[in-house]
Amino acid sequence: MGKVRLDEVGYWSEIKLDIVRKYATAYSKILRKWDLSRGHVYIDAFAGAGVHISKRTGAYIPGSPLNALNVDPPFSEFYFIDLDGGRAEALRSLAGPQENVFVYEGDCNVVLLREVFPRTRYEAYRRALCLLDPYGLHLDWEVVRTAGQMESVEVFLNFPVMDIHMNVLWRNPDKVQESQVRRMDAFWGDASWRDVAYARTPGLFGDIEEKEDIGVVVKAYQKRLRDIAGFRFVPEPMPMRNTQGVRVNRDPKASGVVPLPHRLKAQSHPLCIAVPAAEADLGAPCHRVPSGFSPLDGRVSRHWEVPSSGTS
């Protein structure tokens, strides 16, 4: 397999991971307590290698997959997807030989619709918590719409502000490359984003298109999540900021989180599974940051030993 380069994540990405971890814990506790399903599963569509490097400290920190595997009470199944074969293989090594852990190498836009979502049908009393955390405009609207229509899948979605700013929302939209326009069309579901992103004002020689603030685009996407995808509850997004409180645009994994929980049956309000206020450590999980790292180049070697306890 060779060496696999790990993501270096910033301050807000660490906070985002912690938010998802706490939410997943609360979600799993509620599903177990109320016996609301015949199995609740965790899905990470852009799972990576399972471990990141903190830009703040240089330390290795668990990613979403390891955090999910450590949730107590546990999810009944885990579905991890990554397009990179090396990262997928690294994640398989971390997870170990478990019958309820499924790691896919491939395009999540295909794998989710063909392989994973059919196993989480509402009619089969199955439920899922799905993390959609793309690096950029790599997520198709059909995936999001399908999750909303299923009524069994709750979603955490990272809105890719950086990619949109850099490659699509230019002051002169006519100069945007056609390939980038197609990417945005796939993410949005159609070409209507342009009517949202640009305001037309009368000019001397016809209408002038002026770029709107990104907040306008986010609001319109939220509306699509409610009105078209069918999510019943779409809270306000949480903008990613650095340690000085400035919004982050350079970290591709820290551009904005939009949690999209469905209202669970037998629960009064989705806020009852919001992020708990108390900080909780990882306890004594069987999945920890593995040995085999080379701190010189920020990579992880092929041969890992997954410790049964403690940190490496």
Buried (B, 14 or more C-beta within 10 A) or exposed (E): BEBBBBBBBBBBBBBBBBBBBBBBBBBBBBBBEEEBBEBBBBBBBBBBBBBBBBBEEEEBBBBBBBBBBBBEEBBBBBBBBBBBEBBBBBBBBBBEEEEEBBBBBBBBBEBBBEBBBEBBBBEEEBBBBBBBBBBBBBBBBBBBBBBBBBBBBBBBBBBBBBBBBBBBBBEEBEEBEEEBBEBBBBBBBEEEBBEBBBEEEEEEEEEEBEBBEBEBBBBBBBEBBBEBBBBEBBBEBBBBBBEEEEBBBEBBBBBBBBBBBBBBEEEEEBEEBBBEEEEEEBEEBEBBBBBBBEEEEBBBBEEBEBBEEEEE
